[in-house]
Amino acid sequence: MMVGRDPERQVLGALVEGARDGSAGTLVLRGEPGVGKSALLDELVAGADDATVLRTQGLEVEAPLAFAALHRLLRPVTRLRDGLPAPQARALRVAFGEEEGAAVEPFLVGVATLSILTTAAEEGPVLCVVDDAHWLDAATAGALLFCAHRLGADRVALVFAARDGAWGSFDPQGLRELVVTGLDPEASRDLLRARLGVASGPDVLDRIVAETGGNPLALLELPAELTPDQLSGVEPLPSQLHLTARVEQLFLDRSRRLPPPVQTMLLLAAADDSGDPDVARRAAATLGLGDADLQGAVDSGLLVEGATSLSLRHPLVRSAVYQAATGADRREVHRALAAALSGHGDPDREAWHRAAAAEGPDPEVVAALEVAGTRAQRRGGHAAALAAYERAAALCDDPDRRTGLTFAAARSAWACGRAGQAQALLAKAREATNDPLLLADVARLRGHIEVNLGSAPEAHRIFVQAAQAVHPTDPARALDIGVAAAVMRTFGADSGTSLPVTDALVVPVAGDPPRTLCLRHMLVAMTQVAEGDWHAATLALDRALELGDLVDDRDVLWNLANAALQLGDDRAQQHFYGHALSRAREAGAVTAVVYCLQRLCFGHYLAGDLVAVRNSAEEAISLGRSIGQPAMTAPPVAWLAVLAALQDRDDHDDHLARVEELVAAYPLGILADPVHDLTRWARGLRAAVAGDSVGALHHLGRFRLPVLARMSAAERIEAAVRAGDTEAARRWTDELSTFADATGRPWALATVAFGRALAADQADADALFEESLAHHAGAGRPLDAARAELAYGEWLRRGQRRVDARQHLRQAVETFQDLRAESLAERANQELRASGETARKRDPSTLVQLTPTELQIARLVSSGLSNKDVAAQCWISPRTVAFHLRNVFAKAGITSRGELARLDLG
């Protein structure tokens, strides 16, 4: 009987009703052990007659088995897997151990899970119930949390139940929570009266209610341990009735009163994570136990036998029985369970039971765990792989093999976000080996962690020393690491440590594949960038770019794009970031997708596609939150601040505040300088919009990264001139001139002429403005071109050449209006009016104001993609795409995709 839970039942009922109506919902039930979370889930499931119910449970002993809980959850809808895109279907088969082959990205399994759930929801509402979420294996937790953040207009309700203060690998990450507390005093008394069935003293009831805090499990279990006289009030109650410890002790006391064989059966059930009665019976037979012992455990009320499952009554029973057993007894039941699983198609479970039974080094168990770790890694279960490799290392008495296993554990620790553990394992591996290849791999991972979380210059030092050390043994490894070091230098992360083998690494060797040749040219290009030899760098980059399309390696692709960004090749950087993004989307590599989206913002901004900047930034933020990586959202939030400043949006300060929160809360590694420079850019633009030229110069003059200083050169130089600091304007123009002359980039040549025109004498300015606009004609940077048009128009009007000024001012107005740079458009309009022409104003009614998701979907649909294609690209369901598309049509007052393609999307 359930009493006193009407508020919780209403919330859960509303969640399911929302799913029935096509609005997905997620809820986390949180509370102490025994508070009734599972009972609420049971009632929710019982009342969901019209829904497809998918249910699973986290098990503490199952944590090393990747996707074990997810496999149970999706078993009833496995048939839908055949209709998924091939990469997603394969990801699920690999994750569930049904197919061998190349590794899959863990979040591709999350994408496939989302597809399964939303496909099932097309047939009717789906209720997913996950009990004991705090004990989910990390791979399942990641997949389900990803789904929770991506569900939209889908008939899916997802409910988790988790213990207070014991999240484990399950981090709710801002999901809606409902705290389940103890019953109120009246409901507690009702439950006690129903439980006892006899008259009890009111003082006794009050004491039990007060001591238990209304915890239902305690209310049901504690009275069973009291005598009739204690219940009636004739004898005093025990001095303490502590909740969890006391209830756990009650379960233990109850088990200890059972015959020894029945106690062993309970220990066997506590150690078994399969819940399979056949496995339990085979293991029991190994221990000399029979059906009578199993029945005795069931009759005790501590073991529950279903048609196809065998489980302990409550997690506290499991912990009480298992923790109280001796080490010898635990090893014995694990040995029996390993024997029961042998030859029955579950080698990972068998390996873990054998590991739990081991009393010391055991080469066979080490080999089995290593295979289990490799299998988990291939499935995307990096936390499971970490556990397997660590345990294998602990049981290994071969020093070299143990070091290799320790490194494998470190790699898995980093892959699942446990940076501190990864660093500790790397330090252990580094101290234990002299193998130059392993030391190089250790160094590469150490450097990668430093790049992301620590000191970028330290990462550069690590890379340089590693490349130098491994070169005599493995030049290919040295080349990979050397390129990483060179790229670091171009982003200002220079430790001052030189790489003497650079010359040897860049010399082509007969038979070099395209990837190796590309890396050699890239090493030259990045080294010359750091040395300031722009001409040599550009020639080398051009050779690398020619090979780029022959290389299908995500790391190489985005390093090519990074090199193109450094050298101002806008087309190449967009091409290769886009190429890497496509590869990352296909693989389900969400972290790589977020990285590429961040980087694409640079090129979109320069190309004047500010809608694409907003699109990419919003998607990167959404995905970063979905995978629990808030630090990765800092660059796209900073980009939104730049946009808000340029377009004079009201949310500018909110975005800057969010960036500051992220910077304060998370280490950004090599992202720190770009984020800081982007916020300076945003503040400088905002100050310029407000007419504060000195403030604009203050912010724009403090850039740390030369590449960003070059990108914003037009704004920086103009701010210096308007603030009266012509010396700074000339200095920045001269610095850019060196780059422009060496690379021949039209945008750089245009900006140099623009800067010189602003600071020139009256006689020279005209020709310089014309030169700037001539270069801009082929530069592909419309915002910078419009600035030049505006400045030239202003100069002409001040020289009383009003007719000549108008054509430039008109062009500036149109471009700024197209870019929604309202303040700059108004400045150009004022100049146009002063020239004697009435400026045209854009009719605001032609603009369609959409949310970021609506905008992204509208742009993709207008490009010709189907709802299904859009859903696949955005990692949401086709139903959610249709929902947002209906909103777009309603806001725009249109009824067709053809009309959508002609919209002015703001």
N, C-alpha and C positions, 0 to 999 in steps of 0.2 A: 504494500500500500504506500502511495506517495502522498505526503501531506506537506503543506506549507511551501509549495514551490510554484504557486500561481504566477508570480512575476517572471521567473525564469522560463516557465512553459510558454508564456505569452510571447516572450522574445524569440524563442526557438520556433514557435508556430508561425510568427510573422516572417521569419527568415525563409521557411519552407514555402509560405504563401507567395512571397516575393519571387522565389524561384519558379513557382508555377506560372506566375505572370510574366516571366521573361526577364527578371532582374536578379542576376547572380548575387549571392551573399556569402560572406565568410564570417565565422565567429569562433573565438577561442574561449572555452569555458575554463576558468582558472580557479583553483582552490586547493586546500590542504587534503591530505589523504583521508578517504572515508567520508568526505563531505557530501557525496551523492552525485558526482559528475557522471559516473557510468550509468547510474539509475536514470538520470535525465536523458542520456543518450538512448538507453533502452526504450524509454517511453516515446521518444521522438521517432525512433525507427518503427515501433509498433503502430504509430498513428500515420505513417507515411505509406498507406496502402497503394496509392496510385503512382508512387515513385519507384524508380530503379534505385535500390539501396546498395551502396558499396561500403564495405566496412573493413577496417583493419585496426591493429593495435600495436603500439610500440612495446618491445620486449627488451629488457636490460641485457639479457644474455645473447640477444640477436644483433647487438650493435655492430659486430664486425662483418655482418653479411649484407653487402650492398644491395639495395632495392628489395630486400626480403619483404618488408611490410607493404611496399608498393605492389609487389607481385600478388599478394593476397587481395589487396584492394581492387585491382583491375581484373582479377580472374573471371568474374561474372560477365565482363564485356570484352573478353579477349577476341571474340569473333570480329569486332569492329576494327581490329588492327589491320586487317587485310585491305581496308579502304583508305588507309593513311598514305601520304606521300612515301615513296620507297625509303628515303633516308630515315624518316621517323619510325617506320615499321621495323627497319633493321635495328635501329637503336634500341627499341624495346626487346627485340629478340636477343640481342647481345646482352642487354642489361639483365635479362631474366635467365641467362645461361643457356639459351636455346640455339645459339649460333656463335661460332668462333669467327675470327677475322680481325680486321683493323679496329683500333680503339674508337670509341665514340665519346663525344663531348657530353658531360653529365647533364648540361642544360638542354641538349637535344632530347634527352629522355623526358625532361620536364615539358618541352614543347609537344612531344608525342603524347604525354599524359593529358595535357590540355586538349589536344585534338580528340583523344578518345572520349574525354568527359563531355566536350561540347557536341561531339557527334552523337553520343548516347542521349544527350539532352534534346536532340532533334526528334527523338522518338517519344519523349515524355520527360517529366522532371526527374532530376537525379539528386539523390541525397548521399553525400560522402561523409562518413563518420569515422573519425580517427581518435581512438582512445589512447591514453598514456602517451601522448605525443612527445613528452619529454624524453622518452626512451626510443624514439624512432631512430633507425639507422640514418646516418648523416645524408646518404644519397637520397633516400626516400623523403626526408625532411626538406632537402633542397628542391626536389621536384615538386612537392606539394605546395611549398611556399611560393614557388614561381607561379604555379597555377592560381593560387589565391590572389596574387597581384595582377594577373592578366585576364581573369574572368570578367565579363562585362554583361552584355544583354543576352545572357545564357540562362537556361533553366537548370541551374546548378546551385545547390546549397552545400557548403563545405564547413563542417563543424569539427573543431579539434577540442580535446579535453587534455589538460596538462596540470601537473602538480605545481603548486606555488614554490618558487625558488629553486626549481630543478629543471630548467629548460633543456639542458643537455645540448644536442645539436639542433634543437628546434628553437628558433628565435622568432617570436611573432612579428617583429619588424613593423610595428605600427598597425597590425591588424586589429580590428574591433575585438574588444575583450568583454567578457561578462564574468565578474568575480562571484563565485558561488560560496556563500558563507554558511555558517551553521543555521539550523532552524531557529525561528523565534521561540521564546519559552512556551507559548501555548501549543504550537505545533509539536514541539519536543515532547511535551507531556502527552499529547494525543498518541504520538508514536510509541512512547513508553507503555502507556496503558494497553495499546493494541498488542505490544510485544509480550507483556507480562501476563495479561489475562487474569490477574488476581489483584486484589486490593493492595495498594501500597501506601505507606505513609506519605502524606503530602510533603513533609520535610525531606524525606528520602528522594522523592521525585525532584524537588527543587535542588537538592545537592547534586544529583546526577546531571541534571540539566546545566547547572552552573559549572560543574567540573568539566563536562564534555564540550561546553560552548555550543551545544546544539548539533554536534557532529553526528550524523545519522548512523554511521558505522559503529561509533562508540556507544551510542544510545542502544543499539541492537545487541552489541557484544558484551558490554560490561555487566549488565544485569545477570547474564548467564553465569557469571563467576561469583555472584553474591548468594549468600544463604537466604532461605526464607525469612529468618529472623532479622537479617540485615535489611532485607527489602521491606519488611513490615515496620521497621524502626525499633524493634526490640533490642537489637544489638547495633553498635555503632558501625558505620562504614569505615573501610580502610582510610588511612590518613591522606593518601594520594591516589588520584585516578587519572594519571596523565594520559593524554590522548594517544598519539602515535606509538610511543614506546610501550605504553600499557596495552594497547590493542594488539600490537605485534607480539608482546609477551604472552598475551592470552592465546593467540594462535599457536605459539610455540609450546605453551603448557598443554594445550589440547592435543597437539601432535605427539608430545612425549608420553601421554597417557595411553597411546596406541601400542599394539604389539610391535616389536622391532622390525619384522618384515614389512609391516604397513608403513612404518616410519621411513624405511628405505625406499618404498614405492613413492612416498611424497617427495623425498630428496631427489629421486630420479625425475619426477615431474618438474621439480624446481630447476633442475639442470638442463632439461630438454627445452629447446626453443622451437621445435618443429610443431608441437601440438598434435602430432600424428599418433593416434592410438596404436597403429601397427608398429611404429618405431618403439614406442614405450613398451609394448608387449614383448618384442624381440629382445630389447635391452633387459627387461625384467627376467626373461627366461635365462639370459646369460648370468644373472645374479642369483638364480635359483628361486625366483619369485613366480607366483602363479596368479590365476584369475581371482582366487579368493583374497589375495593381498590387495589386488587392484580394487576389488569390490569393497574391501574394508576401508580403503582410503576414500572411496566415493561415499560410503555410508557415514564417514566421519564429518561430512559436510565441508571438508577442506579441499577436496578434489571434485571437479565437475566434469562428467563425461557426456559429450554430445554424440550425435550420430557419426560425425566425422572429425571430432576434436576432443582433446583432453586438456584441461587447463585447471590451474589452481584457482581457488575461489576469489582471491584478491591479491594484488601485488605484494601486500604486506605478509601474506602467507608465504609467498616465494622467498622474500628477503629473510623472514624469520627462520624458515626451515634451512635455507642454503647457508646463511651466515653462521648458524649455530652448529652445523655439521663439522666434524673434524676434517683436516686436510686429506687424510687417508680415505675417509668415506667419500669425499667429493671426487677424488681422483678415481675411485673405484666405479662410481656411477658414470663418470665421463668416459672411462674406458669401455664400459658396457654400451653406452650410446654410440661410441665410435664404431664398435663392432656391429651394432644394429644397423648403422647407416652404410657400412661397407658394401659396395656392389649394388647399391640401390639408387645411384644417380644423383647423389648430393655430396660431392667430394669436399666442398668448402666446409660444410657443417662437420663432416667427418674429421677434417684436418683440425678444426678448432677444438673438437672434443679430445682428439689425441693430444693437442697442445696443452689442454687443461689437465690431462692425466699425466703429463710428463713430469718426472721428478728431477731431471737434469738434462744435460746436452743429449740431443737425439737427432742424428743426421737425417733419418727418414722423416721425422716430423718437420724438421727445418725445410726439407725439400717440398713437402706437402704444403707448408705455409707459404713458401716462396711462390709456388704455382698458384695458390689461392690469391696472393697479393697481386700477381701479374694479371690474373683473371679479373680481379676487382678493378684494377687500373684500366684495363681494356673496356670494362663496362662503364667507366666514369665514376666508380665508387672510390674516390681517393681516400676518404677517411677509413674505409674498410681496408684498402691497400696499406695504409699507414700502420694500422693495428697488426696486420699480418706480417709485414716486414719487421716491425719492432719486436714482435714475439719471436719470430724466426731468428733474429739477431741474438736475442737473449738465450736461445737454446742452442746456439752454434758455437762449437769449440775450435773452428778453423778461423784464425785471425783475418786472413784476406777475405774470405767469404763473409765473415761477420761485418767487415768494413763496407763491403759492397751492399749488403742488406741495410746497413745503417744509412748509407747514402740514398738508397731506394726509398727508405722511410722518410728521409728529409725531403726528397722530391715530392712525395705524396703529401707530406705535411704542408708544404707551400701551396700545392695545388688545391688543398681544401681550406686554405685561409688561416692556417695555424703557423704564423710566421715565427713566433718565438720558439716553438718546438722545432721548427725547421732549422733555425740558426743553431740551436743546441745540438741537434743531431749532426749538422755539418761540422761543427767544431770537434765533435767526437770522431767523425770519420777522418777529418783532416789530420788529427793527431795520431791516427792509427795506421796511416799508409804512407808509402813512398812511391807508389805507382803514379807516374807522371800523367797518365790519361785520366785516372780517377781524380787526381788532384786538380786537373784542368776542369773537369766536370763540376767538382765541388766549388771551385772558384767562380765558375760561370753562374751557378745558382746563388752563391753568396753575393755576387755583384748584382744579379737581378733583384734580389731582395733589397739590397741597398738602394738601387735605382728607384724602387717603388716606395720604400718606407724609411730609408735612412739618409745617408749622405751621398749625393750624386758624385762629388769628387772622389770620395772613397771607393765608390763603384768603379770609377775610371781607373784608379790605381790597381784595384783587384784585377780588372780585365787586362790591363797592360802587362802586369807581372805574370798572369796566367798564360797569355799568348806567347810571351817571351820564353817561359819555361817549357811549354809543350811543343814549341816549334821543331826542335830536333827530332822528336818522336812522331809527331802527327801534324804536319803543316796545314792540313785541312781544318783541323780543330783550331789551330792558331789563327787561321784566316777568319773563321767565324767570330772568334772572340775579339780579334783585332778590329774588325768592322764595328762591333759593339762599342769598343773603346773610342773609335774615331767618331762615331755618331754622338757619343756622350760629350766629346769636346765641342762639337758644333752647337750644343745647347748650353754651353757655359760650364759644363762639369769637367774641368781640367785640373787634375791633381798635380800637374807639373812633371809627371813621370813620362819619359819618352819611350817609344817602342822601337828599339834599334833594328828589329827584324822587318820593319815595314817594307824596305826596299826588296827584300827577298820574297815577301808575301805577294807583292803586286806583279811580279814577273810571271807572264803566262807560261804554262807548261803544255806540251803537246798532248792533245786528248782531253784538255779541260772541258767539262760540260758547261752549258750556258750558265748554270747557277754559279759555278766557281768563277768563271770569267766575269760575270756581273759583279760578284763580290770584290774581285780584284780592282775593277774600275771604281767601284763605290768606295773602297778603302782609299784610293788615290784622291777621289773627289772630296771626301770628308776630311782627309788630312790637309789638303790644300785649302779647304774652307777655313779650318782652324788656323792655318798659317797666313791667311789673307791673300792667297794667290788665286783670285777669282777667275782669271782666264784659264789657268790649268785645271781648276776645279770644274769649270763649265765643260771643257773638252772631255774630261773623264766621265762626268755625269752623262753627257750625251751618249758616250759609248755604252755605259751601263743601261741607260734607258732603252737603247736599241735591242738589248738582250732581255729586257724585263718581261716582255710578253711571252717569252719562251720559258719563263720560270713560274712554277706553280707552288710557291712556298710563301705562306702568309707573312712570315718574319721578313723575308727579302722584299716582298712587295711593299710593305709599309716603310721599310727603311729606304727603299727607292723614293717613296713619296716624301719621307722626311728630308732626304737629300735634295729633292726638287723644291721643297718648301724653303730650305736654306738658301738655295740658289735662285729663287724667284721664278721658277718655271711653273706658272700657275696651271697650265694644261696638264703637265705631267703629274704634278702632285695630286690633282683631282682624279686623274685617270687611275693612278696606282692605289690611292686610298680607296677609290670606288671598287677597284678590282679586289683588293683585300677584303673590303666589306662584303662583297658578293660571296667570296669564299667562306668568310666567317659565318654568314647567314646560312649557307648550305650545310655547314658542319654543326650549326647550333652552338657555336663558340660565342656565348653572350658577352664575355669580358672583351674579346677581340672586337665584337660588334660595337660595343660602347667606345672603345679606343678609337676605332675608325670614324665613328660618328663625331667624336670630339674634334678629330683632325680635319674632317671634311668642312667643319665650320669655317676654317681659315679661308679655304678656296671659295666657298659660297659667298662669304662676306666680300672678298675682293672682286668677285664676279658680279656683285650687286644683286645676288639672289638671296635677299634677306628673309624671304619666306622659307627657303631651304635651310638657312641658318637656324631659324626658329624651330623648324621641323626636326632637324638633326639634334639640336640641343634638347628639345623636349623628349624625344625618343631616348636619347642617352640617359637623361635623368630618370625616366620611367623604368628603363631596363636596369640601371644602376641600383635603384631602390628594389626592384624585383629580385635581384640576386644578392641583396644584402651588402652592397659595396658603396656606402654613401660617399666615401672619399672620391670615387670616380665621377661623382656628379658635380664636383667643384668646377672643373673647366666649363662644362655646358651651362651651369648656372651663371658663371662669369660672362659667357657669351650672351646670355639673355640680358645681363646688365648692360653690356655694350649696345645691344639693340635698343633697349629701353632708353638709353641716353641719346642715341642718335635720333630715335623717333619720338623723343620727348614723352615717353609713356609714364603713367603713374606708378608702375611697379618697379621702377629703377631702384629705389631705396630698399625695397623688400628683397630684391635679388642680391644687392650688395650685403645686406644683413645676413642673408643665408650663406653667402660665400664666407663671411667672417666667422660664422658658426662652424662651418665645415673646416676651415683652416685651424681654428682653435681646438677642434675635437679630434682631428685625424691627421696622421702624418701623410704628407702628399708626395714626398720624395722628389723626383725630377719634375713633377707637375707643379711644384710650388712656384717656380719663377714664371712660367706661363700664366698661372692663375693670378699672381700678383700684378703682372704686366697688363693682363686683360682688365683687372679692376682699375688700374691707373688709367687705362684707355677710356674706360667707362666714365670715371670721374672727370677726366679731362674734357671729354665730349659734353658731359653735363654742364661743366663750368662754362664752356664755350657757348652752349645754347643759352645760358643765363646771362651772357654778356660779360662774364668774368674772365678776361683774357689772361690776367696774371695767374689766376687759379688754374686755368687750363694749361698754361705753360708749366706751372709747378708740377702738375701730375704727369703731363706728357714728357717732361724732361727727365723723369726718374726711371725710365725703362731699364731693365737688367739684361734682357736678351736682344742682341743685335738684330736677329731675324724679325722680331716684333717691332723694333724701332724702325726697320726698313719698311715694314708693311704699313705702319702708321705715319710714314715720313711726311705726307702732304699735310695731315692734321698738325703734326708737331711743328713743321716749319711755319705754317700759317699762324699757329698760336704764338710762336716766338715773335713774328713780325707784328702781329696785332697787339702784343704786349710791349712792343718797343725794344725787344732784345734782338736787334738785327745781327749782332755778333754770333749768337747761338744759331740763328737761322742760316747764316753763311757757313758756320762750322758743320752743321748737320748736312747742308747741301753738298759741301765739299766731300764729306765722308761718303755720301751716297754716290757722288760722281765717280769715285774710284771704282765702286762696285758696278755702276752703270756702264762705264767705258769698257770694263773687262768682260762683262757678261753680255752686253748688247741688249739687255731686256728693254723692250719699248716702254713699259710702265716706269722703269727706273730713269731712263733718259727723259721721259715726260716730266717726272717729278723734279729732276735736277733743273730742267729749264723753268719749271713753275717756281721753284725756290729762288732761282736767280732773278726771275722776273719780279717777284715780290720785293726783292731787296735792291733792284737795279735802279739806275738813273732813268729819268724820263725818256731819254733818247734810245735806250737799249730795251726797255721793257716790252714794247710792241712786238719786236721780232722774237723775243724770248717766249712771250705768251703764244704766239703763232707756232713756234717750234714745239712747245709743250703740247698743244692741241693736235699737231700733226703726228707726234708720237702716240698720243692717246688714241688716235683713230685705229691703231692696231694693237692696243695694249689690253683691252678687255677688262678694264677696271672703271666702270661707269661712275662710281662715287667720286673717285679722284678726278676723273675728267670733268664732272659737273662742278667740282670745286674750282678747277682751272677756268671753266667757262664763267663762273660767277665772278671770280677775282678779275678776269680780263674785262668782263662787262662793267664791273665797278670802276676799273681803271679808265676805260674808255669814256664812261659817263662823266667821271670827274674831269676828264680832258675835253668835255663839251662835245664829244663825238657820240651823240645820243643815238643816232640811227644805227651806227656800227655796233653800239653796245647791245641793242635790242635782240639781235639774233642769238648772241651768246647767253643773255639773261633768260630768253625764252627757253633755250635748250636746258639751262640749269634748272629752271622752274619745273619743266617736264620731268627731268630725271629725278629730282628730289621728291616730287610728288609721287612718282612711280615707286620710289624707295620708302615712302611714308616718312621721310625726313622733314617733318612739318616745319620746324624752326628754320632750317636752311631754305626750305621752299618759300617761307614768308620773307626771309631776308632777300632772296632773289626777287620776289614779287615787289617788295618795296623799291628795290633798285629799278625794276622794270617800270613801275609807276613814275618814279623820278625821271626816267628817260622819256616820259611822255606817252607811254603805252598803257592801256588798261589791262591789267593782268587777268588771265582766266583763272577761275577757281574750280577745283575739282568738286563735283557734286557728291557730297558724302553719301547720298542715298544710293549711289552705285556701288558702294563698298559693302562687302559681306563680312561681318565680324563673327569669326568662328573660334571655337576652343582649339587648343593645340592638336588634340586627337582628331577633331573634325577637319581641321585644316590639312593634316597629314593624309587622311583618307580621301578628302576631296582632290588633292593634288594627284594622288596615285590613281584614283578612278578616272580623273580627267585625262590622264596620260594613256588610257585605254585598258588598264588592268581590270580583270573581273573581281568580284567580291572575294572569290576564293583565293585569287592571286594576292590581293591586298592583305587578306587574313594571314596568308603564309609569310608574307614579308614583315608584317607588324607583330606576328606571334600573338594573334587574338583569333576569335572565331569568326566565320563568315556571318553569323547572326549578329555579332557585335558590330561588324562593318556595316551591315544593313541598317542597324539601329542608328549609327552615327550618320550614315548617308541620308536617312530620312530627315534627321535634324538639319542637315545641310540644305536639303531641298526646301524644307519648311522655312528656314531663315532667308533663303535666297528667293523664295517664291517661284521655283522652277519645278519641272516635272520630268526632265530627261537628262541623260548623261551628256548629250550634245550641248544642251544649254549650260551644263556645268563647265564644260571646256571653255566657254566664252566668259565665265565670271571673272570679276576683278576681286581676287581673294586677298583680303587684308589681314 
